[in-house]
């Protein structure tokens, strides 16, 4: 699963991390969940932990990706 947008890390760090995740997914023929475009602004208790609405948004995105 790709990293979504967060205040915990810079956009350039997110891009670098997601590239590694996608490269490894290709190398080992794994499905990588495309969650990198998710934005949790206003949906976190602190800078890392989602509120109920944040968990719902993540769950919907994961299900959507799995059903593709």
Helices and strands as residue ranges (DSSP letters): H 11-27, H 52-66
